[in-house]
Amino acid sequence: MRIWDVPPKILCRNHLLGEHNELHAIWSVITGHRKGYSRHPEVMRWRGRLRALYLMHERIVGEMTRRGWNHRSNLDKRKARGVSRQSGMVDSLRAQRVILRAKGCQCRV
């Protein structure tokens, strides 16, 4: 489970779609008060930052739309509360770029 902190425009197709799915999973765990994955570090860093997660979703959707893809899974904006910026990371930006580079995909890192 991971939300990359790099701009969505540099992500390859698979990572962009994967991030979108992961974001929805994190949103669901937090807003639905689900126990599964609730202690995962990636979920923990978004607690109290649903507004930031919502805004991340909007950036991802913007990139999906730019690439000509359809998007039909909106988040409930009324639940987008808390801090509007994510300040914590599981891995630094540099480490995230190294991880992406090592995957050998089409991400432009």
TIVEXTOR-643247 format. One record per residue: y, z, x of N, C-alpha, C in turn. Coordinates in steps of 0.2 Angstrom, whole numbers, plus 5000, padded with zeros to 4 digits. Atoms other than C-alpha are relative to their C-alpha. Last residue first. Example, Ala and Ser with C-alpha at 12.3 -4.5 7.8 and 13.67 -1.06 7.14 Angstrom:
# TIVEXTOR-643247
<node n_c2="4994" n_c3="4999" n_c1="4996" ca_c2="4995" ca_c3="5036" ca_c1="5068" c_c2="5005" c_c3="5003" c_c1="4996"/>
<node n_c2="4994" n_c3="5000" n_c1="5004" ca_c2="4978" ca_c3="5039" ca_c1="5062" c_c2="5006" c_c3="5000" c_c1="5004"/>
END
This chain:
# TIVEXTOR-643247
<node n_c2="4997" n_c3="4994" n_c1="4997" ca_c2="5049" ca_c3="4937" ca_c1="5059" c_c2="5002" c_c3="4999" c_c1="5007"/>
<node n_c2="4995" n_c3="5002" n_c1="4995" ca_c2="5047" ca_c3="4922" ca_c1="5049" c_c2="5003" c_c3="5006" c_c1="5003"/>
<node n_c2="4994" n_c3="4996" n_c1="5000" ca_c2="5031" ca_c3="4926" ca_c1="5039" c_c2="5005" c_c3="4998" c_c1="5006"/>
<node n_c2="4994" n_c3="5004" n_c1="4999" ca_c2="5019" ca_c3="4912" ca_c1="5040" c_c2="5006" c_c3="5004" c_c1="4999"/>
<node n_c2="4998" n_c3="5004" n_c1="5006" ca_c2="5004" ca_c3="4922" ca_c1="5044" c_c2="5006" c_c3="4996" c_c1="5001"/>
<node n_c2="5001" n_c3="5008" n_c1="4999" ca_c2="4997" ca_c3="4927" ca_c1="5061" c_c2="5001" c_c3="4996" c_c1="4994"/>
<node n_c2="5004" n_c3="5002" n_c1="5006" ca_c2="4995" ca_c3="4946" ca_c1="5055" c_c2="4999" c_c3="4992" c_c1="5001"/>
<node n_c2="5007" n_c3="4999" n_c1="4998" ca_c2="5001" ca_c3="4952" ca_c1="5072" c_c2="4995" c_c3="4997" c_c1="4995"/>
<node n_c2="5001" n_c3="5006" n_c1="4995" ca_c2="5019" ca_c3="4945" ca_c1="5068" c_c2="4992" c_c3="5000" c_c1="5002"/>
<node n_c2="5000" n_c3="5006" n_c1="5003" ca_c2="5019" ca_c3="4956" ca_c1="5052" c_c2="4998" c_c3="4994" c_c1="5005"/>
<node n_c2="5006" n_c3="5000" n_c1="5005" ca_c2="5014" ca_c3="4972" ca_c1="5061" c_c2="4999" c_c3="4993" c_c1="4997"/>
<node n_c2="5005" n_c3="5001" n_c1="4996" ca_c2="5027" ca_c3="4968" ca_c1="5075" c_c2="4993" c_c3="5000" c_c1="4996"/>
<node n_c2="5000" n_c3="5007" n_c1="4997" ca_c2="5040" ca_c3="4966" ca_c1="5062" c_c2="4994" c_c3="4998" c_c1="5004"/>
<node n_c2="5002" n_c3="5004" n_c1="5006" ca_c2="5035" ca_c3="4982" ca_c1="5053" c_c2="5000" c_c3="4993" c_c1="5002"/>
<node n_c2="5007" n_c3="5000" n_c1="5001" ca_c2="5036" ca_c3="4991" ca_c1="5070" c_c2="4998" c_c3="4996" c_c1="4994"/>
<node n_c2="5003" n_c3="5003" n_c1="4994" ca_c2="5054" ca_c3="4985" ca_c1="5073" c_c2="4992" c_c3="5000" c_c1="5000"/>
<node n_c2="4999" n_c3="5007" n_c1="5001" ca_c2="5059" ca_c3="4990" ca_c1="5056" c_c2="4997" c_c3="4996" c_c1="5005"/>
<node n_c2="4994" n_c3="5003" n_c1="4998" ca_c2="5052" ca_c3="5007" ca_c1="5059" c_c2="5000" c_c3="4993" c_c1="4998"/>
<node n_c2="5000" n_c3="5003" n_c1="4993" ca_c2="5036" ca_c3="5012" ca_c1="5050" c_c2="5007" c_c3="4998" c_c1="5001"/>
<node n_c2="5007" n_c3="4998" n_c1="4997" ca_c2="5034" ca_c3="5024" ca_c1="5035" c_c2="5000" c_c3="4998" c_c1="5007"/>
<node n_c2="5005" n_c3="5005" n_c1="4999" ca_c2="5053" ca_c3="5022" ca_c1="5031" c_c2="4993" c_c3="5003" c_c1="5003"/>
<node n_c2="5006" n_c3="4999" n_c1="4996" ca_c2="5066" ca_c3="5033" ca_c1="5024" c_c2="4995" c_c3="4994" c_c1="5001"/>
<node n_c2="4998" n_c3="4998" n_c1="4993" ca_c2="5084" ca_c3="5029" ca_c1="5019" c_c2="4994" c_c3="5001" c_c1="5005"/>
<node n_c2="5006" n_c3="4997" n_c1="4997" ca_c2="5080" ca_c3="5019" ca_c1="5003" c_c2="5002" c_c3="5002" c_c1="5008"/>
<node n_c2="5001" n_c3="5002" n_c1="4994" ca_c2="5097" ca_c3="5016" ca_c1="4994" c_c2="4994" c_c3="5003" c_c1="5003"/>
<node n_c2="5000" n_c3="5008" n_c1="5000" ca_c2="5101" ca_c3="5017" ca_c1="4976" c_c2="4998" c_c3="4997" c_c1="5007"/>
<node n_c2="4996" n_c3="5003" n_c1="4995" ca_c2="5097" ca_c3="5036" ca_c1="4975" c_c2="4999" c_c3="4992" c_c1="5000"/>
<node n_c2="5001" n_c3="4998" n_c1="4994" ca_c2="5090" ca_c3="5042" ca_c1="4958" c_c2="5005" c_c3="4996" c_c1="5005"/>
<node n_c2="4995" n_c3="4995" n_c1="4999" ca_c2="5087" ca_c3="5033" ca_c1="4942" c_c2="4999" c_c3="5002" c_c1="5008"/>
<node n_c2="4998" n_c3="5001" n_c1="4993" ca_c2="5079" ca_c3="5017" ca_c1="4938" c_c2="5005" c_c3="5005" c_c1="5001"/>
<node n_c2="5003" n_c3="4995" n_c1="4996" ca_c2="5070" ca_c3="5023" ca_c1="4922" c_c2="5002" c_c3="4999" c_c1="5008"/>
<node n_c2="4998" n_c3="4993" n_c1="5003" ca_c2="5082" ca_c3="5014" ca_c1="4910" c_c2="4997" c_c3="5006" c_c1="5005"/>
<node n_c2="4994" n_c3="4998" n_c1="4997" ca_c2="5080" ca_c3="4998" ca_c1="4920" c_c2="5002" c_c3="5007" c_c1="4999"/>
<node n_c2="4996" n_c3="4997" n_c1="5005" ca_c2="5062" ca_c3="4996" ca_c1="4914" c_c2="5006" c_c3="5003" c_c1="5003"/>
<node n_c2="5001" n_c3="4992" n_c1="5000" ca_c2="5054" ca_c3="4985" ca_c1="4926" c_c2="5005" c_c3="5002" c_c1="4995"/>
<node n_c2="4994" n_c3="4996" n_c1="4999" ca_c2="5052" ca_c3="4966" ca_c1="4923" c_c2="4998" c_c3="5008" c_c1="5000"/>
<node n_c2="5002" n_c3="4993" n_c1="5000" ca_c2="5035" ca_c3="4957" ca_c1="4924" c_c2="5006" c_c3="5005" c_c1="5002"/>
<node n_c2="5000" n_c3="4998" n_c1="5007" ca_c2="5038" ca_c3="4939" ca_c1="4919" c_c2="4998" c_c3="5008" c_c1="5000"/>
<node n_c2="5001" n_c3="4993" n_c1="5000" ca_c2="5042" ca_c3="4930" ca_c1="4935" c_c2="5001" c_c3="5003" c_c1="4993"/>
<node n_c2="4999" n_c3="4996" n_c1="5006" ca_c2="5040" ca_c3="4912" ca_c1="4937" c_c2="4999" c_c3="5007" c_c1="5001"/>
<node n_c2="5006" n_c3="4996" n_c1="5003" ca_c2="5040" ca_c3="4904" ca_c1="4955" c_c2="5003" c_c3="5003" c_c1="4993"/>
<node n_c2="5002" n_c3="5004" n_c1="5006" ca_c2="5053" ca_c3="4891" ca_c1="4961" c_c2="4994" c_c3="5003" c_c1="4996"/>
<node n_c2="5006" n_c3="5004" n_c1="4998" ca_c2="5055" ca_c3="4898" ca_c1="4978" c_c2="4997" c_c3="4996" c_c1="4994"/>
<node n_c2="4998" n_c3="5005" n_c1="4995" ca_c2="5072" ca_c3="4904" ca_c1="4974" c_c2="4995" c_c3="4995" c_c1="5002"/>
<node n_c2="4997" n_c3="5005" n_c1="5004" ca_c2="5064" ca_c3="4913" ca_c1="4959" c_c2="5003" c_c3="4994" c_c1="5004"/>
<node n_c2="5005" n_c3="5004" n_c1="5004" ca_c2="5052" ca_c3="4922" ca_c1="4970" c_c2="5003" c_c3="4994" c_c1="4996"/>
<node n_c2="5003" n_c3="5004" n_c1="4996" ca_c2="5067" ca_c3="4927" ca_c1="4981" c_c2="4994" c_c3="4996" c_c1="4997"/>
<node n_c2="4995" n_c3="5006" n_c1="4998" ca_c2="5077" ca_c3="4933" ca_c1="4967" c_c2="4997" c_c3="4995" c_c1="5005"/>
<node n_c2="5000" n_c3="5005" n_c1="5005" ca_c2="5062" ca_c3="4943" ca_c1="4961" c_c2="5004" c_c3="4994" c_c1="5001"/>
<node n_c2="5006" n_c3="5004" n_c1="4999" ca_c2="5060" ca_c3="4951" ca_c1="4978" c_c2="5000" c_c3="4995" c_c1="4994"/>
<node n_c2="5000" n_c3="5004" n_c1="4994" ca_c2="5078" ca_c3="4956" ca_c1="4978" c_c2="4994" c_c3="4996" c_c1="5000"/>
<node n_c2="4995" n_c3="5005" n_c1="5002" ca_c2="5077" ca_c3="4963" ca_c1="4960" c_c2="5001" c_c3="4995" c_c1="5006"/>
<node n_c2="5003" n_c3="5004" n_c1="5005" ca_c2="5062" ca_c3="4973" ca_c1="4964" c_c2="5004" c_c3="4994" c_c1="4999"/>
<node n_c2="5005" n_c3="5004" n_c1="4996" ca_c2="5071" ca_c3="4980" ca_c1="4979" c_c2="4996" c_c3="4995" c_c1="4996"/>
<node n_c2="4996" n_c3="5005" n_c1="4996" ca_c2="5085" ca_c3="4985" ca_c1="4967" c_c2="4996" c_c3="4996" c_c1="5005"/>
<node n_c2="4998" n_c3="5005" n_c1="5005" ca_c2="5072" ca_c3="4994" ca_c1="4956" c_c2="5004" c_c3="4994" c_c1="5003"/>
<node n_c2="5006" n_c3="5004" n_c1="5001" ca_c2="5065" ca_c3="5003" ca_c1="4971" c_c2="5001" c_c3="4994" c_c1="4995"/>
<node n_c2="5001" n_c3="5004" n_c1="4994" ca_c2="5082" ca_c3="5009" ca_c1="4976" c_c2="4994" c_c3="4995" c_c1="4999"/>
<node n_c2="4995" n_c3="5005" n_c1="5000" ca_c2="5085" ca_c3="5015" ca_c1="4958" c_c2="5000" c_c3="4995" c_c1="5006"/>
<node n_c2="5002" n_c3="5006" n_c1="5005" ca_c2="5068" ca_c3="5023" ca_c1="4958" c_c2="5006" c_c3="4995" c_c1="5000"/>
<node n_c2="4996" n_c3="5006" n_c1="4998" ca_c2="5074" ca_c3="5033" ca_c1="4973" c_c2="4997" c_c3="4994" c_c1="4996"/>
<node n_c2="4993" n_c3="4998" n_c1="5000" ca_c2="5069" ca_c3="5051" ca_c1="4969" c_c2="5004" c_c3="4994" c_c1="5002"/>
<node n_c2="4999" n_c3="4995" n_c1="5005" ca_c2="5051" ca_c3="5047" ca_c1="4974" c_c2="5007" c_c3="5002" c_c1="5000"/>
<node n_c2="4996" n_c3="5003" n_c1="5005" ca_c2="5051" ca_c3="5031" ca_c1="4984" c_c2="5001" c_c3="5005" c_c1="4994"/>
<node n_c2="4993" n_c3="5002" n_c1="4997" ca_c2="5046" ca_c3="5039" ca_c1="5001" c_c2="5004" c_c3="4997" c_c1="4994"/>
<node n_c2="4996" n_c3="4994" n_c1="4999" ca_c2="5031" ca_c3="5048" ca_c1="4992" c_c2="5007" c_c3="4998" c_c1="5002"/>
<node n_c2="4997" n_c3="4998" n_c1="5006" ca_c2="5024" ca_c3="5031" ca_c1="4986" c_c2="5004" c_c3="5006" c_c1="5001"/>
<node n_c2="4996" n_c3="5005" n_c1="5003" ca_c2="5023" ca_c3="5024" ca_c1="5003" c_c2="5003" c_c3="5002" c_c1="4993"/>
<node n_c2="4994" n_c3="5000" n_c1="4996" ca_c2="5016" ca_c3="5040" ca_c1="5011" c_c2="5005" c_c3="4995" c_c1="4997"/>
<node n_c2="4999" n_c3="5006" n_c1="4995" ca_c2="5002" ca_c3="5040" ca_c1="4998" c_c2="5007" c_c3="5000" c_c1="5003"/>
<node n_c2="4998" n_c3="4997" n_c1="4994" ca_c2="5002" ca_c3="5057" ca_c1="4988" c_c2="5000" c_c3="4995" c_c1="5006"/>
<node n_c2="4994" n_c3="4996" n_c1="5001" ca_c2="5003" ca_c3="5049" ca_c1="4971" c_c2="5002" c_c3="5003" c_c1="5007"/>
<node n_c2="4995" n_c3="5002" n_c1="4995" ca_c2="4990" ca_c3="5036" ca_c1="4976" c_c2="5006" c_c3="5004" c_c1="5000"/>
<node n_c2="5003" n_c3="5005" n_c1="4995" ca_c2="4980" ca_c3="5040" ca_c1="4960" c_c2="5006" c_c3="4998" c_c1="5004"/>
<node n_c2="5002" n_c3="4996" n_c1="4994" ca_c2="4989" ca_c3="5055" ca_c1="4951" c_c2="4997" c_c3="4996" c_c1="5005"/>
<node n_c2="5007" n_c3="5001" n_c1="4999" ca_c2="4999" ca_c3="5045" ca_c1="4938" c_c2="4998" c_c3="5004" c_c1="5007"/>
<node n_c2="5003" n_c3="4993" n_c1="4998" ca_c2="5015" ca_c3="5052" ca_c1="4932" c_c2="4993" c_c3="5000" c_c1="5002"/>
<node n_c2="5005" n_c3="4999" n_c1="5005" ca_c2="5019" ca_c3="5035" ca_c1="4923" c_c2="4996" c_c3="5007" c_c1="5002"/>
<node n_c2="4997" n_c3="4999" n_c1="5007" ca_c2="5036" ca_c3="5033" ca_c1="4931" c_c2="4994" c_c3="5002" c_c1="4995"/>
<node n_c2="4995" n_c3="4995" n_c1="5000" ca_c2="5029" ca_c3="5037" ca_c1="4949" c_c2="5003" c_c3="5001" c_c1="4993"/>
<node n_c2="5002" n_c3="4993" n_c1="4998" ca_c2="5012" ca_c3="5029" ca_c1="4949" c_c2="5006" c_c3="5005" c_c1="4999"/>
<node n_c2="5005" n_c3="4997" n_c1="5005" ca_c2="5018" ca_c3="5014" ca_c1="4939" c_c2="4998" c_c3="5007" c_c1="5001"/>
<node n_c2="4996" n_c3="4998" n_c1="5006" ca_c2="5033" ca_c3="5011" ca_c1="4950" c_c2="4996" c_c3="5003" c_c1="4995"/>
<node n_c2="4997" n_c3="4994" n_c1="4999" ca_c2="5021" ca_c3="5012" ca_c1="4965" c_c2="5005" c_c3="5002" c_c1="4994"/>
<node n_c2="5005" n_c3="4995" n_c1="5000" ca_c2="5009" ca_c3="4999" ca_c1="4957" c_c2="5004" c_c3="5007" c_c1="5002"/>
<node n_c2="5001" n_c3="4998" n_c1="5006" ca_c2="5024" ca_c3="4988" ca_c1="4953" c_c2="4995" c_c3="5005" c_c1="4999"/>
<node n_c2="4994" n_c3="4997" n_c1="5003" ca_c2="5030" ca_c3="4988" ca_c1="4970" c_c2="4999" c_c3="5002" c_c1="4993"/>
<node n_c2="4999" n_c3="4994" n_c1="4998" ca_c2="5013" ca_c3="4984" ca_c1="4977" c_c2="5005" c_c3="5004" c_c1="4997"/>
<node n_c2="5006" n_c3="4996" n_c1="5003" ca_c2="5011" ca_c3="4969" ca_c1="4966" c_c2="5000" c_c3="5007" c_c1="5002"/>
<node n_c2="4999" n_c3="5000" n_c1="5007" ca_c2="5028" ca_c3="4962" ca_c1="4972" c_c2="4995" c_c3="5004" c_c1="4996"/>
<node n_c2="4995" n_c3="4995" n_c1="5000" ca_c2="5024" ca_c3="4966" ca_c1="4990" c_c2="5002" c_c3="5001" c_c1="4993"/>
<node n_c2="5003" n_c3="4994" n_c1="4999" ca_c2="5008" ca_c3="4956" ca_c1="4988" c_c2="5005" c_c3="5006" c_c1="4999"/>
<node n_c2="5004" n_c3="4998" n_c1="5006" ca_c2="5017" ca_c3="4942" ca_c1="4981" c_c2="4997" c_c3="5006" c_c1="5000"/>
<node n_c2="4995" n_c3="4999" n_c1="5006" ca_c2="5030" ca_c3="4942" ca_c1="4995" c_c2="4996" c_c3="5002" c_c1="4994"/>
<node n_c2="4997" n_c3="4993" n_c1="4999" ca_c2="5016" ca_c3="4945" ca_c1="5008" c_c2="5005" c_c3="5001" c_c1="4995"/>
<node n_c2="5005" n_c3="4994" n_c1="5001" ca_c2="5005" ca_c3="4931" ca_c1="5002" c_c2="5003" c_c3="5006" c_c1="5000"/>
<node n_c2="5003" n_c3="5000" n_c1="5007" ca_c2="5019" ca_c3="4918" ca_c1="5001" c_c2="4996" c_c3="5006" c_c1="4998"/>
<node n_c2="5004" n_c3="5006" n_c1="5002" ca_c2="5026" ca_c3="4922" ca_c1="5018" c_c2="4998" c_c3="5001" c_c1="4993"/>
<node n_c2="5007" n_c3="4999" n_c1="5001" ca_c2="5040" ca_c3="4935" ca_c1="5020" c_c2="4996" c_c3="4994" c_c1="4998"/>
<node n_c2="5004" n_c3="5001" n_c1="4994" ca_c2="5056" ca_c3="4931" ca_c1="5028" c_c2="4993" c_c3="5000" c_c1="4999"/>
<node n_c2="5000" n_c3="5007" n_c1="4998" ca_c2="5066" ca_c3="4929" ca_c1="5012" c_c2="4996" c_c3="4998" c_c1="5006"/>
<node n_c2="5006" n_c3="5004" n_c1="5003" ca_c2="5060" ca_c3="4946" ca_c1="5006" c_c2="5000" c_c3="4993" c_c1="5002"/>
<node n_c2="4998" n_c3="5004" n_c1="5006" ca_c2="5072" ca_c3="4954" ca_c1="5019" c_c2="4994" c_c3="4996" c_c1="4997"/>
<node n_c2="4997" n_c3="5006" n_c1="4997" ca_c2="5063" ca_c3="4967" ca_c1="5030" c_c2="5002" c_c3="4996" c_c1="4994"/>
<node n_c2="4993" n_c3="4998" n_c1="5000" ca_c2="5059" ca_c3="4985" ca_c1="5023" c_c2="5004" c_c3="4994" c_c1="5003"/>
<node n_c2="4997" n_c3="5002" n_c1="4994" ca_c2="5041" ca_c3="4980" ca_c1="5018" c_c2="5008" c_c3="5001" c_c1="5000"/>
<node n_c2="4994" n_c3="5004" n_c1="5001" ca_c2="5034" ca_c3="4989" ca_c1="5004" c_c2="5003" c_c3="4999" c_c1="5006"/>
<node n_c2="4995" n_c3="5000" n_c1="4996" ca_c2="5016" ca_c3="4995" ca_c1="5008" c_c2="5006" c_c3="4996" c_c1="4996"/>
<node n_c2="4994" n_c3="5000" n_c1="5004" ca_c2="5000" ca_c3="5000" ca_c1="5000" c_c2="5006" c_c3="5000" c_c1="5005"/>
END
